[in-house]
Structures are given as structure tokens and as C-alpha cells.
Amino acid sequence: MHADTRQTFQQYAEYVLQLKEQTGVKHTTIRAYQSSAKRVYPAIGHIRITELRPQHLNQFYASLNQPGANSRTGGPLSPKSIKECNVFISTVLEQAVREGLVLYNAAHRATVPRQVKKEVQFFQPDEVAAIREALESEPLKWKTITHLLLITGMRRGELLGLKWVKVDFDTCTIRINNNVIYSPDRGIYETTPKTEKSRWTIALSRKTMDLLGEYRIWQNTERLRLGDYYEDRDFVFAQDTGEPMHPDSVTTWLDRFSKRHGLPHINPHAFRHTMASMLYFAGVDSVSISARLGHAQVSTTADIYAHVIEAADQKSADILGEIFLKKA
């Protein structure tokens, strides 16, 4: 495609989306860009790529911040969604800079509404104990799924992408290098993690490995019972047919499980936050926690759990005060 300074933003953006998909950008990322494009094109899609200025973007972002911008709620669009629009625009313009169509990326000079960071939600030790107790009366498959989510901090797609070949009973480790995702246009499919850092090994306790061993025996029994109906694809957790599970099935089961037992609302990511928070309160450093979470950078971990780190540090200070300042 030859450089054409008469192209509109929408025309050039469609070219960039095709280019990104052809060069291996994750399908979920392309889908996110396409979702943002639905809001971006009506506002600035008609403007020539060479004539797009930060002022155009500031006016667009201001309109998204007005009542009625969110058709679902009737209120303004969330700062997170506005930021996602800016990320899409920035991605398109960055390609235009590389190809010499524009001198600078206007999205870098625009003012995006500040996103207020939400404190991560995690369960307290007594709530974790209640969850574990309630699991004892649940089917082994779901007991094992929930236990692993809590112990490993894996995301639900990573857990459902786990295969037996990556489970090492001798070293008590599992290797995370696969992901199960759902999208309306593709259905349920396997993909690799985004970055090399997202492929990591997690150490597990012997008790957890024993639970996995017990579950594997049950799964093998089921597989033999189902016969040809079951196509073994080596997934640790699979549908009755052997096919990968829908990620939403985990969320749905946990929601019903919490209601059945009168527990606080549970979502899979809360377990990830709980594991990280408990490690911080146990005095584990950010580097080790970041490695267990599979974050690409330690700064990402420290940023997400800033308030947890602060609370853990205060707890340490209180303990030291009790030790050194306690009156005889």
C-alpha cells in the first residue's frame, strides 16, 4: 500500500488493523481495537490522517465524558473505556509515524481523563477458610479448580489451558504456557500467553499435588466410562467431550457456589489478588510475587498492589513496635 496523505483516519486504521492481524497480534487485542473503533470512527474517522490534531482528540474524549455517552447506563463513558479508545488511536498513529505519514503521534499529546485506580479486592483469612470448608462438599473437579485458582493465582484462561504434560509430580511444579479464550467469532480456542514472561513455572505443595493426583484418577475413570465420546486432548480440566471448557463456566460456577454456601461473592480474579496479598502480608518480596503471578515487570506488581504493600508494611511496623517498645 502506497503512502496516501489523503486517507482518512478510518481508512488508514482499517489498514493498520489488517497489518496487526497479519503480523501476529493476539486476536483478543484486535477485537479490543475493533470495539473501540466503533466509538472512534463516527467522531474522527472522516478526518484525514495528516490533519488529525490533539485538539480533535480532546474534543472527542470530552464528549465521551458527558452524560449519555454510555448507551447502556445513560451516563458518561468510564475513564477505562476512554483510555482504550486512546490506545487504539495511538496504535494507528504510531504506525503512521513509522511510515512517514505524520510527524508525531497526536494521541501522545492529547489529554485523557484520569483513571482512578480501584483497590484490588481480596479475601481475608477467615473467608478463605470458609471457602475451603465449603469446597469439601463439592464435586472433586470443581474443588480442584477452585483450590488451584486460590493457590496459584492463575487466571481462569491459564488454568483451563493447563495440560497434564505440563504437570510434574516429581518436582511439584506446573508450567503455564497455554491459554483458553472465548470470542464470539471464533468460539472457544487455545492461544499462547502475550509475552515470554507470561510463560512461567509455579511450585506447588505436596498436598496440592496429591489433590491433583486424586483428581487425575477420577478423570481417567470418567474418560474410560465415556469411551469414544471423550476425545482426550490432555487438558487437566475439560468438558465431558474432552474439549476445552468455556472460561465463563468457571465464573458461573463460582458465583453459584458462593450463593449456595452464603459466602461473599467470588470471581476468579479475586483469588489471584488474595494469593498475592497473603504473600505480601507474609513478608514475601515483590520480585518473587511478580514471578509467581507471571507479570512482565515487577513494577506492574508493585503498582497493582500498592495499597496492600502499604498495609503489610504498617503491620510489620506494628509488630516491630510490639517487640522493641513493649514495656517490661
N, C-alpha and C positions, 0 to 999 in steps of 0.2 A: 504494500500500500504506500503510495507516494504521499509526502507531506502536503497537506492541503490546508492552507490558512483560512479557507472559507468554511471549514467544517464547524458545525455547531457542537456544543458540549455533548449533547446526546449522541450524535453520530460518532464522535470520537470515543465516547465512553463505551459504546457497543463494540467497537473495535478492540478497546483495551480489555473488556471482559472476555472476548473470544481469545485474545492473546494470552491472558492469565490462565484460562482453562487449558489451552493447548500446551502451556509450559509447566503444567502440573500443580497449579494452585488447588488446594483442597476444595472439594465440591461444596462443603458447608460454608466455606468462605465466599465462594461465588454466589451461593444462594443468599448470603447476608448482603452482599453488594447489590444483588438484584432487588432485594426487598427495599433497601434504601433508595434505589434508583426510582422506584415508584413515586417517592415523595420529591426527589430531586428534579426529575425531568420536567414536570409541569411548571416548576419555578424558574429554572435556569437552563433547561435543555435546549432552548431556542437560541441562546446567546452563543456567538462564535467563540471557539476555544481561545482565540488570540485576544478577545476583548473582555474576557471574564476577569473581574477585579474583586478584591476583598470586600468592597462596598456591596457588591451584588450578594455575596455570601452572608454578610452581616444582616442585610435586609431579609434574606431567606431564613436565617436562624431566628431572627426576631419574630417572624411570622409563625414559626413553629412553636414559639414560646407563648403564643396567645391562646386565650380560651377558644375551644372549638377545633384546635389543630389536631387533637386526637379524636378521631371519629368514633372510637369505641367508648371513651369515657366522657367526651364533651369538654375536656379540659385541655391544657397545653400538652405538648409532647414532652416526654421525660427527657432530662438532660442526657441520659444514656443514649436514647434514640437519636437525639440531635447530634451527639458526638459520632454515632455510627454513620450518619449522613456525611459528616465532615470527613471521616476516614475514607469513605467511598470517593468523595470529590477529590480528596488529597491523592488517593491512589491513581486516579485518572490523570490528574495534573502532573504528578511525578513522572509518569510515562511521557507526557507531553514535553516536559523539561528535558528528559533524556533524548527525545527525538528532535529537539531543537525547535519545537513549535512555539513555545513560550519561554520567556527568560527566567521566570520564577514561579513558584507554586503559590497561588493566591490563597489556598486553604491554610497555609502556614502563617499567613498574615491576618487571617480573619479572627474574629472574637467569638468563641464558642461558649455558651452558658456553662458555668462551672458545675461539675457533677459532684454532689455531696456524697461522700463515701459512707456506705452503710456499715455499721459494725457487724462482723460475722456472728452468726447465731450458732451456739454450740450447747450441748447438753452438760448438765452438772453431773458429778459422780453418782449421786443418788438416782438421777434419771437414767443414767447408763445401766445401773444395777437393776432398775425396774424393767428396762427394755430386755436385758439379758435373761431375767427371770421369766418374762412373758414368752420369750422365744422357746423355752423348754417345752411348751405345749404345742408348738407349731411344726409343720412338716419339715423334715430334715433338709430338703433342698433350700427352703426359704430361711431356715435357721442358719445354714452355712453362708448363704448370700449376704444376709444381714451382718453376721459375725465378721465376714471378710471386709465389708464396707467400713465397719467400725474400726477394725484392727489395722487395715492397710491404708485407709484414706483414699482408695481408688475411686475414680469417677465411675458412674454406672456403666458407661460405654466400654471403659477399660476392663471392668470386671466381666462383662458379658463377652468381651473379646478374648478372654483368657482361655488358653488351651492346655490340655494335660501335658503336652510335650514341654511346656514352659514351667511345669511344677516339678521341683526337685525335692523329693522326700529325704534324700541323703543329707543335703546341705540346709534343708528347711528354708528354701527360698522360692520365690516365683518371679518370673521375668515378664515385665509389661512391655509389649511391643505390638499390640493389636488393639483395634477399637471397633465396636459395633455401633452403627449410626442408622437413624431413620430419616429419610426425606420423602416428601410426597411424590416426587418424580422418579425416585429410584427404589423406594421401599426400604427394607432392612438390608444393609450391606456392610461388608468389612472394609476397614481402611487402616492406614498406619497413623501413628501419632504425628503431630505437627512438626516437632523438632527432634533432633537426636537426644536431647535432654529428657524428652518425654518417653524415651525407651529406657527403662531402669529396672533394677532388681531390688526386690523387697525381702528382707529377712523376716521370718515368722517364728513364733514359738512352737515348741514341740506339741503343745496342746492343740494349737490351731491345725498343725499338720495331721494330728490324729483325727480331728473332726473332718478334714478333707479326705482322709483315708476311709473313714466310715461312710462318708457321702459317696465316694467313688464306688465302693462295693454296692451301695444301693442303686447307683446309676447303671452299673453293669448288669445288675439283676433286671432292672426295667428295660434295658436295651435288649436283653435276651428274650424277655417276655413279649416285647413289641415286634421282634423279628424283622422282616423285610420292611415293615412300616417305618422303622427307625434307620435313618441314614447317618452313620457315625462320621461326624466331621471334626471330632476331637475337642469340641467345646466343653469346658468344665460345666457350664450352665447352658442348657439348650431347651428348645421346645420339645414336645413329645415326639416330633418327627426327626429330631436331631439338628434342625435348622436353628440359626441364632435367634435369641429372644429379642423382642421389641424393647428398647430401652425404657419406654413408658410403663411397661409391665412392672418394673421394679418400683417405680414411683407410686403406681396404683396400689400395689400390694402393701407397701409400707404405710400408705395413707389408711387403708382398711385395717391393717394390723394395729395401728395406734388407736383407732376408734374402738376396735374390739376390746382392747385392754385398758381403755381410759388413760392412755399415755399422751404426752404432748405431741403436737403434730410433727411428723417425721418426714423429711425429704432426704434423698441420698447424700446431697452435698453437706447437710448438717453433720453427718458422720465424719466427713473429711475435715471439717472445721473442728469437730470435737477431738479427733485424734491429734491434730496439730496443737490445739490449745492445751490438752493434757500433757503433751510432751514439753511445751514451754513451761508449764507450772511444775513439771518435774525437773526443770533445770537444764533441759537439752538445748544445745545451741542452734542458731538459725541455719547454719550450714548443713547440719545433719538433718534437720526437719525439712529443709528445702529439697535435699536429696531424696528423702522418703516420699515427698509429695510429687517429685518429678518436675519441679519448676526449672525453667531455663536459667534463671538468675536468682541468687539469694535475695537481692533487693526486692524482687517480686513477693517473696515470702514475708520479708520484714514489713513491707508496705501493707499487705493484706491483714497481717496480724499485729499491727502496731499497738492497738489498744490492749491486746492480750499480753504482749511483751511488757507493756507498762504495768498492767495489773500483776503479772508474775514478778516483776522487779520490786513492786511495792510489797508483795508477800515475802520476798526474800529479805527486804529491809526490815519488816516486822519481826521475822524470825531472828535475824541478827541482833535486833534491838532486845529481844527477849533473852538471848544468850549472853550478850555482853553488858547490858544495862540493868539486868534484873538485880534487885536488891537482895543481899544475903539475908 
